[in-house]
Amino acid sequence: MMSAYPIEKDSRSSNRERTVRLRDNNVLDEWVEVAVHIEAELSLVQLCQDGEQKMLYSEDIGAVLEAAMDSDGSALWCEKYSKLLIPSTRPGAGNRFFSLRRMLNDDGGPRDCS
């Protein structure tokens, strides 16, 4: 039976090559610890890491604020997917993920976190 989709033949050499490619740091997600400050009236989330800040917008700022109140003020940020993970300190509450968007006038450069 022929497939309309290209398939990769199973051989030990191609599996080895695939494994090496997956170890490339550009492919893997990188989560960094950040401090979170929320401006609920403006739907803005400020992330601070090593003295630098990022200003981001959330469409669900109420849920971000609620999750931040259940946390110790820290969170994890994935730049690749623009995802914020806020772990809860309350037993059984779990962790919450949020999609954040960069502000239009934000060039992505570092800013002082004061």
ChimeraX commands (.cxc) that place a marker at each C-alpha (Angstrom):
marker #1 position 0.00,0.00,0.00 radius 0.5
marker #1 position 1.38,3.42,-0.97 radius 0.5
marker #1 position 1.12,6.44,1.24 radius 0.5
marker #1 position 0.40,9.92,-0.02 radius 0.5
marker #1 position 2.63,11.30,2.74 radius 0.5
marker #1 position 6.41,11.00,2.76 radius 0.5
marker #1 position 7.62,8.62,5.44 radius 0.5
marker #1 position 11.06,8.11,6.86 radius 0.5
marker #1 position 12.56,4.67,6.49 radius 0.5
marker #1 position 13.48,3.00,9.74 radius 0.5
marker #1 position 17.22,2.53,9.95 radius 0.5
marker #1 position 19.67,2.81,12.82 radius 0.5
marker #1 position 21.69,5.56,11.15 radius 0.5
marker #1 position 18.67,7.83,10.58 radius 0.5
marker #1 position 17.50,7.29,14.18 radius 0.5
marker #1 position 20.94,8.31,15.40 radius 0.5
marker #1 position 20.91,11.46,13.27 radius 0.5
marker #1 position 17.44,12.36,14.55 radius 0.5
marker #1 position 18.63,12.01,18.16 radius 0.5
marker #1 position 21.55,14.36,17.57 radius 0.5
marker #1 position 19.26,16.96,15.99 radius 0.5
marker #1 position 16.87,16.86,18.96 radius 0.5
marker #1 position 19.69,17.77,21.32 radius 0.5
marker #1 position 20.05,21.16,19.61 radius 0.5
marker #1 position 19.27,23.88,22.18 radius 0.5
marker #1 position 17.16,25.81,19.66 radius 0.5
marker #1 position 14.64,22.96,19.59 radius 0.5
marker #1 position 14.17,22.57,23.34 radius 0.5
marker #1 position 11.99,24.79,25.51 radius 0.5
marker #1 position 13.81,27.03,27.96 radius 0.5
marker #1 position 11.96,27.99,31.15 radius 0.5
marker #1 position 13.51,30.71,33.31 radius 0.5
marker #1 position 12.52,31.82,36.79 radius 0.5
marker #1 position 11.05,35.33,36.92 radius 0.5
marker #1 position 9.45,37.63,39.47 radius 0.5
marker #1 position 5.93,38.75,38.55 radius 0.5
marker #1 position 4.28,42.15,39.05 radius 0.5
marker #1 position 0.75,42.73,37.78 radius 0.5
marker #1 position -0.98,45.99,36.79 radius 0.5
marker #1 position -4.54,44.63,36.67 radius 0.5
marker #1 position -6.16,47.91,35.60 radius 0.5
marker #1 position -4.00,47.93,32.46 radius 0.5
marker #1 position -3.99,44.13,31.88 radius 0.5
marker #1 position -0.18,44.24,32.06 radius 0.5
marker #1 position 2.21,41.68,33.50 radius 0.5
marker #1 position 5.78,42.70,34.30 radius 0.5
marker #1 position 8.33,39.90,34.40 radius 0.5
marker #1 position 11.70,40.57,36.05 radius 0.5
marker #1 position 14.76,38.41,35.60 radius 0.5
marker #1 position 18.28,39.37,36.65 radius 0.5
marker #1 position 17.35,43.07,36.83 radius 0.5
marker #1 position 15.75,43.17,33.37 radius 0.5
marker #1 position 12.03,43.52,32.72 radius 0.5
marker #1 position 9.53,42.48,30.09 radius 0.5
marker #1 position 6.12,44.14,29.85 radius 0.5
marker #1 position 3.46,41.83,28.48 radius 0.5
marker #1 position -0.29,41.93,27.94 radius 0.5
marker #1 position -2.81,39.33,29.14 radius 0.5
marker #1 position -6.36,38.94,27.88 radius 0.5
marker #1 position -7.18,37.03,31.08 radius 0.5
marker #1 position -5.60,39.32,33.67 radius 0.5
marker #1 position -8.12,38.30,36.37 radius 0.5
marker #1 position -6.99,34.67,36.22 radius 0.5
marker #1 position -3.31,35.72,36.17 radius 0.5
marker #1 position -3.90,37.90,39.24 radius 0.5
marker #1 position -5.72,35.11,41.06 radius 0.5
marker #1 position -2.94,32.62,40.30 radius 0.5
marker #1 position -0.27,35.12,41.41 radius 0.5
marker #1 position -2.08,35.60,44.72 radius 0.5
marker #1 position -1.83,31.82,45.30 radius 0.5
marker #1 position 1.90,31.82,44.54 radius 0.5
marker #1 position 5.03,33.07,46.28 radius 0.5
marker #1 position 5.57,35.81,43.66 radius 0.5
marker #1 position 7.80,33.77,41.38 radius 0.5
marker #1 position 6.96,32.05,38.14 radius 0.5
marker #1 position 8.54,30.40,35.12 radius 0.5
marker #1 position 8.62,32.03,31.67 radius 0.5
marker #1 position 9.12,30.41,28.26 radius 0.5
marker #1 position 10.07,33.03,25.68 radius 0.5
marker #1 position 9.72,30.62,22.76 radius 0.5
marker #1 position 5.99,30.06,23.34 radius 0.5
marker #1 position 5.20,33.25,25.35 radius 0.5
marker #1 position 3.92,31.09,28.21 radius 0.5
marker #1 position 3.92,31.95,31.91 radius 0.5
marker #1 position 3.72,29.15,34.47 radius 0.5
marker #1 position 2.59,30.23,37.94 radius 0.5
marker #1 position 2.92,27.46,40.52 radius 0.5
marker #1 position 0.50,27.55,43.45 radius 0.5
marker #1 position 1.63,27.33,47.07 radius 0.5
marker #1 position -1.86,26.13,48.07 radius 0.5
marker #1 position -2.04,22.32,48.41 radius 0.5
marker #1 position -3.99,20.73,45.57 radius 0.5
marker #1 position -4.33,23.95,43.56 radius 0.5
marker #1 position -1.86,22.91,40.85 radius 0.5
marker #1 position 0.03,25.04,38.37 radius 0.5
marker #1 position -1.48,27.43,35.87 radius 0.5
marker #1 position -0.24,28.37,32.41 radius 0.5
marker #1 position -1.00,31.68,30.68 radius 0.5
marker #1 position -0.31,33.01,27.19 radius 0.5
marker #1 position 1.06,36.54,27.27 radius 0.5
marker #1 position 1.63,38.95,24.39 radius 0.5
marker #1 position 4.44,41.44,23.94 radius 0.5
marker #1 position 3.36,45.06,23.76 radius 0.5
marker #1 position 3.42,46.54,20.23 radius 0.5
marker #1 position 5.95,49.24,21.12 radius 0.5
marker #1 position 8.21,46.80,22.98 radius 0.5
marker #1 position 11.34,46.13,20.93 radius 0.5
marker #1 position 12.34,43.24,23.18 radius 0.5
marker #1 position 15.44,44.96,24.47 radius 0.5
marker #1 position 16.40,44.76,28.15 radius 0.5
marker #1 position 15.03,47.33,30.57 radius 0.5
marker #1 position 15.92,48.00,34.18 radius 0.5
marker #1 position 13.63,46.25,36.66 radius 0.5
marker #1 position 13.21,48.89,39.35 radius 0.5
marker link #1:1,2 radius 0.2
marker link #1:2,3 radius 0.2
marker link #1:3,4 radius 0.2
marker link #1:4,5 radius 0.2
marker link #1:5,6 radius 0.2
marker link #1:6,7 radius 0.2
marker link #1:7,8 radius 0.2
marker link #1:8,9 radius 0.2
marker link #1:9,10 radius 0.2
marker link #1:10,11 radius 0.2
marker link #1:11,12 radius 0.2
marker link #1:12,13 radius 0.2
marker link #1:13,14 radius 0.2
marker link #1:14,15 radius 0.2
marker link #1:15,16 radius 0.2
marker link #1:16,17 radius 0.2
marker link #1:17,18 radius 0.2
marker link #1:18,19 radius 0.2
marker link #1:19,20 radius 0.2
marker link #1:20,21 radius 0.2
marker link #1:21,22 radius 0.2
marker link #1:22,23 radius 0.2
marker link #1:23,24 radius 0.2
marker link #1:24,25 radius 0.2
marker link #1:25,26 radius 0.2
marker link #1:26,27 radius 0.2
marker link #1:27,28 radius 0.2
marker link #1:28,29 radius 0.2
marker link #1:29,30 radius 0.2
marker link #1:30,31 radius 0.2
marker link #1:31,32 radius 0.2
marker link #1:32,33 radius 0.2
marker link #1:33,34 radius 0.2
marker link #1:34,35 radius 0.2
marker link #1:35,36 radius 0.2
marker link #1:36,37 radius 0.2
marker link #1:37,38 radius 0.2
marker link #1:38,39 radius 0.2
marker link #1:39,40 radius 0.2
marker link #1:40,41 radius 0.2
marker link #1:41,42 radius 0.2
marker link #1:42,43 radius 0.2
marker link #1:43,44 radius 0.2
marker link #1:44,45 radius 0.2
marker link #1:45,46 radius 0.2
marker link #1:46,47 radius 0.2
marker link #1:47,48 radius 0.2
marker link #1:48,49 radius 0.2
marker link #1:49,50 radius 0.2
marker link #1:50,51 radius 0.2
marker link #1:51,52 radius 0.2
marker link #1:52,53 radius 0.2
marker link #1:53,54 radius 0.2
marker link #1:54,55 radius 0.2
marker link #1:55,56 radius 0.2
marker link #1:56,57 radius 0.2
marker link #1:57,58 radius 0.2
marker link #1:58,59 radius 0.2
marker link #1:59,60 radius 0.2
marker link #1:60,61 radius 0.2
marker link #1:61,62 radius 0.2
marker link #1:62,63 radius 0.2
marker link #1:63,64 radius 0.2
marker link #1:64,65 radius 0.2
marker link #1:65,66 radius 0.2
marker link #1:66,67 radius 0.2
marker link #1:67,68 radius 0.2
marker link #1:68,69 radius 0.2
marker link #1:69,70 radius 0.2
marker link #1:70,71 radius 0.2
marker link #1:71,72 radius 0.2
marker link #1:72,73 radius 0.2
marker link #1:73,74 radius 0.2
marker link #1:74,75 radius 0.2
marker link #1:75,76 radius 0.2
marker link #1:76,77 radius 0.2
marker link #1:77,78 radius 0.2
marker link #1:78,79 radius 0.2
marker link #1:79,80 radius 0.2
marker link #1:80,81 radius 0.2
marker link #1:81,82 radius 0.2
marker link #1:82,83 radius 0.2
marker link #1:83,84 radius 0.2
marker link #1:84,85 radius 0.2
marker link #1:85,86 radius 0.2
marker link #1:86,87 radius 0.2
marker link #1:87,88 radius 0.2
marker link #1:88,89 radius 0.2
marker link #1:89,90 radius 0.2
marker link #1:90,91 radius 0.2
marker link #1:91,92 radius 0.2
marker link #1:92,93 radius 0.2
marker link #1:93,94 radius 0.2
marker link #1:94,95 radius 0.2
marker link #1:95,96 radius 0.2
marker link #1:96,97 radius 0.2
marker link #1:97,98 radius 0.2
marker link #1:98,99 radius 0.2
marker link #1:99,100 radius 0.2
marker link #1:100,101 radius 0.2
marker link #1:101,102 radius 0.2
marker link #1:102,103 radius 0.2
marker link #1:103,104 radius 0.2
marker link #1:104,105 radius 0.2
marker link #1:105,106 radius 0.2
marker link #1:106,107 radius 0.2
marker link #1:107,108 radius 0.2
marker link #1:108,109 radius 0.2
marker link #1:109,110 radius 0.2
marker link #1:110,111 radius 0.2
marker link #1:111,112 radius 0.2
marker link #1:112,113 radius 0.2
marker link #1:113,114 radius 0.2
view
